[in-house]
């Protein structure tokens, strides 16, 4: 594997992942359906939950599909580029792609670096990299939403569960790189939690919104 071509392929796949992440479906869908910027309404977040509360169920569903699929797309296209130009996919490439598609979603170059919180795009990445881990954190998310009716709490819980679940599977399945797998999951989960810092404050204050509840002042 030629070192120059590998570096070039890594740079291109990382850059492409960031650009894909920067395509914010919450902003696009809201402009199509409501002719407005979702960041000026509701919680101000360019994400599915705010679209659900502010615009409606169908737009929220489209955002869910779009954000989830772009995480998957970033990994697939990254693998194609690395295989075509770099001659193969090194084990650490997935970590780079996952990080950059997340950063693109949270800090999109197309929308003034003000994007979403990363839960759906990270889910799209995870389902490609390790579907078993995805099923566990999906179960955590669903259970917390069902019990609390608070999406942000479920998202934070899933983010916490991600590195823990990754470590457990890595150790029990004799993964080739358990430390890097867990570290990557820890970083991605940490980004999601950081992006929910405002929600964490409201959760502690008891002012966070529940599903079906109007935004509290």
N, C-alpha and C positions, 0 to 999 in steps of 0.2 A: 504494500500500500504506500503510494508516494506521499511523503509528508506534506509537501506543498498543496497537493490536491485535496488531501484530507482536511487541512486547515481551511482551505477555500470552501470546501463543502460544509464544514462546521459553521463558518461565518455566514454563508448563504442560508443554511437551514435555520440558524438562530435569528437572522434578520427577517426571514420569511415568517417565522413563528411569531415574532413581535408584530409584524404588519397584520397577520391574520388575527392576532389577539386584539389589535387596535380597531378592528371592525366591530363596533358596538351595536348589537341588534336592538337593545332597549331604546337607544336614541333613534335608530333608523325606523323601527316599527312604529314608535310613537309619532314621529313626524309624518308617516304615511297615514296612520289612523286618526290622529288628533291634531295634526298640523302645529305641533308645539314641541319644545325641548323638554324632555322628561326631567332634566336636571333643575328645571325651574318650578317643579311641582312636587307635592307630597314630601317625601323625605329628602328629595334632591339627589338621590342616588340613581345612577343609570343602570338599574338592574331589574330582574324579573319581578320581585316583590313589589317594588314601587310602580311598575307598569300594571300589575294586577290591581292594585288599589286605585290607581289614577286613571287608567285607560280601559281596562277590562280583561276578561278571561282569554279571549281569542288572541289579542296581542301578547299577553303574558305567555301563552302556550308557544307562540311563534318565537318569542325571545328565548324561552327555555330550549327549544329545538336548535335554534341558531347558535347560542352560546355553547351548548353541549357539543354540537357537531364541529364547531371551529377548534375546540381542543383536540378532538380526534383527528381533524384534518391536518393540524399543525404537525402531529406526530407522523402521520402517513406520508405527507409531502416531504418532511425532513428525512425520513428513511429513503424515499425515492432519490432525493438529491444526494444523500450520502452514498448510496449504492451506485448511482450513476457517475458521480464525479470523484468521490473519495474511494471507491472500490469496496466499500463495506460500511457497516454501522457499528462504531465502537460503543462499548457498554455505557460510557458516560454521555453519549450524545442525547439520550432521552432526557437526562437531567437538565441539560442545557435548553433543549426545546421546551420542556415543561416550564422552566423558570421564565423564559422569554415570552411565551404565549400568555402566561399569567401577568407578567409586567405590562405587556401590550394591552391586556384587558383592563387592568387597574389604572394604567397611565397611558391612554391611547394618544398617539401622535396626531391622529386625525381630528381629535376633539379637545384640544387644549390640555391634554394629559389629565383629564378628569373623567374617569370611567366608572366601572362597576367594582364589585368586591371579590369576584373571582371564584365563587363557589361552583357555578355551573361549568365554566371553562376548565377548572381543575378536575371536575368529575369526568369530563370528556377525555382528558389526558389519562386519568387513572384507569378508566375502563379499558383502554388500549394496552396500558402497561401491565396491569394486573387486575383481571376481572374479579378475582376472588376478594381482593382487598376492597374493590369497588362495591361489591355486594354487601360487605360488612358495614362500610360507612354509610351506604344507602339505607340499610336497616336502622342504623343509629339515627340518621336524619328523620326517617319516617316515624320512628317511635317517639322521638322528642317533639316533633310537630304534632303528632296525634295527642300527646299528653298535655303539652303546654300551649299549643296553638300559636307559638312564637317562632317564626321562620329564622330570625337571627340567632336565637338560642340553638336551634337545630343545626344551623350552619356552623356555629362555633363548636358545638359538640362533635360534629363530623370532622372538623379540622383537627380537633384534639385526638380523635380516634384514629385518624389517618396514620401518623407516625407509629403509634402503638401497635396498630394492626399490621402495618408493614414490617415492623421488627419481629412480631410473633410469627408471621408467615415466612420471613427470611430465615429465621433460626430453625423453624420446624421443617422447612423444605430444602435445607442445605443450599440456599441461594449463593450464587457466585460472589456477590458483592453486598453482603448484608449491611455493612456500615454505610456505604454510599446510598444504598436504597433507603435506609432509615433517615440519613441526613437529608436527602432530597425531599422525603416526605415531611420532615420536620420544617424545612424551609418553606415549602409550599403551604403547609398548614399554618405556619407562622405568618405568612403574607395574608392569608384569609382572615386570621384573627386580628392582625394589625388593621386591616381594612374595615373591620367591625368594631373598632375602638369606640366610636360614638354609640353604637348599639349596646356595648358593654356598660357604658355609663348609664344609659337609660334602663338597662336591666337591673343594675344595682339600685337605681332610684325608683324602680317600680313603675316607670313611665313608658316602657317599650310597648309598641302596638302588637295586638294579636290579630290573627286572621279574621276577617269579617268585622274588624273594629275600625272606626274612623280614626284618623291621625290625631294624637293628643297634642294639645297646644303646650 
